[in-house]
Amino acid sequence: MSRFAKIPATVITGFLGAGKTTLVRHLLANAQGRRIALIVNEFGDVGVDGELLASCGIAGCAEDDIIELANGCLCCTVADEFLPTMERLLGRAAPPEHIVIETSGLALPKPLVKAFDWPEIRSKVTVDGVVAVVDGAALQAGRFTSTPEQMAQPDHDNPLEEVFDDQLACADLVLLNKADLLDASALAALEARLRTGLRPGVKLLACRQGEVDARVVLGLEAAAEDDLHARPTRHDTETSHDHDDFESFAIRLDPVADPQALAARLRSVIVDHDILRLKGFLAVAGKDMRHVVQAVGSRIAGYYDRPWKADEERAGHLVVIGLKGLDREAIAAAIGG
């Protein structure tokens, strides 16, 4: 890269549980030696995704390469969090060759892209592209679609649909992820449905586990900060964006004897309380490895990722995200068993 060239930045957006962190891991594993810096933003005060990336064992996933911004949303805290973070990255003795930004699942990407027009950043960085990751199974299940009955109500409001639509409206590339959970006809129907709502020229690729050619994702050359007018969203007329429709809280758990038994309880709690996303770590009695829990809707996955560190408390921490009004006490009691 020429020392006069701008550093490309890729913004990865997508609703809760779409597979953004999995995509980032795939990109890092196929970076072919490029020096990549990560900015990971989460909704809630307990960071899970940044910790998962830091412990993945892939070159480029070291803690020095990851900046985690928890308990906030970059689309709302651009001046306070994003700009100082970018200035620190650009001020390094060896600046990154590419910057990847994984936004919160509830973030709107357009306000973040606007921040790249700030003079301190514009002269040094360009938005190579905005990548929207879509959970194909959730889309098929109607998670982001209002029913005709709902739309007929005068006070109708669907915050999930609004966030989902705004993420797609700003995208240069849409990844229809988890294609392995769909049959051929369902996949084709979702592809056709998505294409009708995308801007001309936006690419759409189906994939599983975020496995897509890294050269495509990190080589869009869209300069997205230069054509924001071509990316109209529902929130363009708003002076600010908040997340009052959503809430997040963390639950601490003592070591569990049986992760599968806990998963069964989690599935029931998720359905009973319409929890959108649940993720975190468990300590399993008699095991020296940390157990990861990932739940999107009632789909739950778990695996051991690394040994517990000597200075870590061997306790579980789960993050629960849902629409405003979650019964926190009932959820915590049911999960704790």
C-alpha positions in Angstrom: 0.0 0.0 0.0 1.3 3.5 -0.9 2.0 5.7 2.1 -0.3 8.2 0.4 -3.2 5.8 0.0 -6.1 5.8 2.4 -6.6 2.9 4.8 -9.7 0.9 3.9 -12.3 0.3 6.6 -15.0 -2.3 6.4 -18.2 -1.9 8.5 -19.9 -5.2 9.3 -23.5 -4.8 10.4 -26.4 -7.2 10.9 -29.0 -8.0 13.5 -28.4 -9.8 16.7 -27.0 -13.3 16.1 -26.7 -13.0 12.4 -23.1 -14.3 12.4 -21.0 -11.1 12.4 -18.3 -12.4 14.8 -18.0 -15.7 12.9 -17.5 -13.7 9.7 -14.8 -11.6 11.3 -13.0 -14.8 12.5 -13.1 -16.1 8.9 -11.7 -12.9 7.5 -8.8 -12.9 10.0 -8.0 -16.5 9.2 -7.8 -15.6 5.5 -6.2 -12.2 5.7 -3.0 -13.4 4.0 -0.7 -11.4 6.2 -2.5 -8.1 6.1 -2.3 -6.1 9.3 -5.9 -5.8 10.4 -7.3 -3.8 13.4 -10.7 -4.7 14.8 -13.2 -2.4 16.5 -15.9 -4.5 18.2 -19.0 -2.8 19.6 -21.6 -4.6 21.7 -25.0 -3.7 23.2 -24.6 -4.2 26.9 -21.9 -3.8 29.5 -20.4 -7.3 29.2 -18.3 -7.9 26.2 -18.5 -11.4 24.7 -17.6 -11.1 21.0 -14.3 -9.3 21.6 -13.2 -11.9 24.1 -14.2 -14.7 21.7 -12.0 -13.1 19.0 -9.1 -12.5 21.3 -9.1 -16.2 22.3 -9.6 -17.7 18.9 -5.9 -18.5 18.3 -5.8 -16.9 14.8 -3.0 -14.5 13.9 -4.4 -11.0 14.1 -6.8 -11.9 16.9 -4.3 -10.8 19.6 -5.6 -8.4 22.3 -3.5 -5.6 20.9 -5.3 -5.9 17.5 -8.8 -5.7 19.1 -10.5 -2.6 20.5 -13.7 -3.4 22.3 -16.3 -0.8 22.9 -19.0 -2.3 25.2 -22.0 -0.7 26.8 -22.9 1.6 24.0 -23.6 1.8 20.3 -21.2 3.4 17.8 -24.1 4.9 15.9 -24.9 6.9 19.0 -21.5 7.6 20.5 -19.5 8.6 17.4 -17.9 11.7 18.9 -17.2 10.2 22.3 -16.0 6.7 21.4 -15.4 6.2 17.7 -13.4 9.2 16.8 -10.9 8.9 19.7 -10.5 5.2 18.9 -9.8 5.9 15.2 -7.3 8.6 16.1 -5.4 6.2 18.4 -5.3 3.6 15.6 -4.1 6.0 13.0 -1.5 7.4 15.4 0.3 4.0 15.9 3.9 3.7 14.7 2.7 0.9 12.4 -0.9 1.8 11.5 -3.3 -1.0 10.4 -3.5 -1.9 6.7 -7.2 -2.5 7.0 -9.8 -1.7 9.7 -12.7 -3.9 10.4 -15.6 -2.6 12.5 -18.1 -5.0 13.9 -21.1 -3.0 15.1 -23.7 -3.9 17.7 -26.6 -6.0 16.3 -28.8 -3.0 17.1 -26.7 -0.4 15.4 -27.6 1.7 12.4 -24.5 1.8 10.1 -25.3 5.1 8.3 -24.4 7.4 11.2 -21.1 5.6 11.6 -20.3 5.9 7.9 -21.1 9.6 8.2 -18.3 9.9 10.8 -15.7 9.0 8.2 -16.4 12.4 6.6 -14.8 14.1 9.6 -11.7 15.9 8.5 -9.5 14.1 11.0 -10.5 10.8 9.4 -11.5 11.5 5.8 -7.9 12.3 4.7 -6.6 9.0 6.0 -9.4 6.4 5.9 -12.1 5.4 3.4 -15.1 3.1 3.9 -14.2 0.2 1.6 -17.7 -1.1 2.1 -20.6 -1.8 4.5 -21.4 -5.5 4.8 -24.8 -6.6 6.2 -25.0 -10.1 7.5 -28.5 -11.7 7.5 -29.6 -14.6 9.5 -31.5 -16.6 6.8 -33.4 -18.8 9.2 -34.6 -15.9 11.3 -35.7 -14.0 8.1 -37.6 -17.0 6.9 -39.3 -17.3 10.3 -40.6 -13.8 9.9 -38.6 -12.2 12.7 -38.2 -8.9 10.9 -41.5 -8.8 9.1 -44.8 -7.1 10.3 -48.0 -9.1 9.7 -50.9 -7.4 7.8 -52.8 -7.3 11.1 -49.9 -5.4 12.8 -49.5 -3.0 9.9 -53.3 -2.2 10.1 -52.9 -0.9 13.6 -52.6 3.0 13.7 -49.9 2.9 16.3 -47.9 0.1 14.7 -44.2 0.0 15.5 -41.8 -2.8 14.8 -38.3 -1.8 16.0 -36.7 -5.1 14.8 -38.0 -4.4 11.2 -36.8 -0.8 11.3 -33.2 -1.7 12.4 -33.1 -4.6 9.9 -34.3 -2.4 7.0 -31.8 0.4 7.8 -28.9 -2.1 8.0 -29.8 -3.4 4.5 -30.3 0.1 3.1 -26.8 1.1 3.8 -25.1 -2.1 2.6 -22.7 -2.6 -0.3 -22.7 -6.4 0.2 -25.4 -8.5 1.8 -24.4 -12.0 3.1 -27.4 -14.3 3.4 -25.8 -16.4 6.2 -26.8 -19.8 7.6 -27.8 -21.0 4.2 -27.2 -24.5 5.4 -30.4 -24.2 7.6 -32.5 -23.6 4.5 -33.6 -25.9 1.7 -33.0 -24.8 -1.9 -36.5 -23.3 -2.5 -36.5 -21.3 0.7 -33.0 -20.0 -0.1 -34.1 -18.9 -3.6 -37.2 -17.2 -2.2 -35.2 -15.3 0.4 -32.6 -14.2 -2.2 -35.4 -12.9 -4.5 -37.1 -11.1 -1.6 -33.9 -9.4 -0.5 -32.9 -8.4 -4.0 -36.2 -6.4 -4.5 -35.2 -4.1 -1.6 -31.5 -3.6 -2.3 -30.0 -0.6 -4.0 -28.8 -1.2 -7.6 -25.3 -2.7 -7.6 -25.5 -4.1 -4.1 -24.1 -7.7 -4.2 -25.9 -10.6 -2.5 -24.2 -13.8 -1.6 -25.5 -16.9 0.3 -23.0 -18.5 2.7 -22.7 -20.7 5.8 -20.7 -19.9 8.9 -19.6 -16.6 7.3 -17.5 -18.5 4.8 -17.0 -16.1 1.9 -13.9 -15.0 -0.1 -12.1 -12.5 2.1 -10.9 -10.7 -1.0 -14.6 -9.9 -1.9 -15.6 -8.7 1.6 -12.4 -6.6 2.1 -12.2 -5.4 -1.5 -15.5 -3.7 -2.3 -13.9 -0.2 -2.9 -17.2 1.4 -2.4 -16.0 4.7 -0.8 -19.3 4.6 1.1 -18.7 8.0 2.7 -19.0 9.6 -0.7 -22.5 8.5 -1.6 -24.5 8.6 1.6 -27.4 10.4 -0.2 -27.9 7.1 -2.2 -28.5 5.2 1.0 -31.8 6.5 2.3 -33.0 5.0 5.6 -35.9 5.3 7.9 -34.0 7.3 10.4 -32.5 10.0 8.1 -34.8 12.7 9.4 -34.0 12.0 13.1 -31.4 14.0 14.9 -30.5 11.1 17.1 -31.1 7.4 17.4 -31.6 5.6 20.7 -32.3 2.0 21.7 -35.2 2.6 24.1 -37.0 -0.3 22.4 -34.4 -2.8 23.6 -32.6 -3.7 26.8 -29.7 -5.9 27.9 -28.6 -7.3 31.2 -26.1 -9.9 32.5 -26.6 -12.9 34.7 -23.8 -14.5 36.8 -23.9 -18.2 37.2 -22.0 -20.6 39.5 -20.4 -23.6 37.9 -23.0 -25.9 36.2 -22.9 -29.7 36.3 -24.6 -30.3 32.9 -24.4 -27.7 30.1 -27.0 -29.7 28.1 -29.5 -29.5 31.0 -28.9 -25.7 31.2 -29.4 -25.4 27.4 -32.8 -27.0 27.8 -33.8 -24.5 30.5 -32.4 -21.7 28.3 -34.5 -22.8 25.4 -37.7 -22.7 27.5 -36.8 -19.3 29.0 -36.1 -17.8 25.6 -39.4 -18.9 24.2 -41.4 -17.9 27.3 -39.9 -14.4 27.4 -39.3 -13.8 23.7 -35.5 -13.2 24.2 -33.8 -12.1 21.0 -30.2 -13.0 21.9 -28.4 -14.8 24.6 -24.6 -15.4 24.7 -21.8 -15.8 27.2 -19.6 -18.2 29.0 -20.1 -21.1 31.5 -17.9 -22.7 34.0 -18.6 -26.5 34.0 -17.9 -28.4 37.2 -14.9 -30.7 36.7 -13.8 -29.1 33.4 -10.8 -26.9 33.0 -12.1 -25.5 29.7 -14.5 -22.5 29.4 -17.8 -23.3 27.8 -19.3 -20.8 25.3 -23.1 -20.5 24.9 -24.6 -18.9 21.8 -28.4 -18.6 21.4 -30.4 -16.9 18.6 -34.0 -17.3 19.3 -34.5 -20.9 20.4 -31.4 -22.1 18.4 -28.7 -22.8 21.0 -25.1 -23.9 20.4 -22.3 -24.6 22.9 -18.7 -25.5 22.8 -15.5 -25.4 24.8 -13.2 -22.7 23.5 -10.1 -22.4 25.8 -8.7 -23.2 29.3 -9.6 -21.0 32.2 -6.9 -18.5 33.0 -5.2 -18.7 36.4 -6.4 -15.2 37.4 -10.0 -15.7 36.2 -13.0 -16.4 38.4 -14.5 -19.7 37.3 -18.1 -18.4 37.0 -20.6 -18.1 34.2 -21.7 -14.8 32.7 -24.6 -14.7 30.2 -25.9 -11.6 28.4 -29.6 -11.4 27.7 -31.0 -9.0 25.0 -34.6 -8.4 24.2 -37.3 -5.9 23.7 -37.9 -3.4 26.5 -39.8 -4.8 29.4 -38.0 -8.1 30.1 -38.9 -9.7 33.4 -35.3 -9.8 34.6 -36.0 -11.4 38.0 -38.1 -14.2 36.4 -35.5 -14.8 33.7 -32.6 -14.9 36.1 -34.5 -17.2 38.5 -35.4 -19.6 35.7 -31.9 -19.8 34.2 -30.3 -20.2 37.6 -32.5 -23.2 38.2 
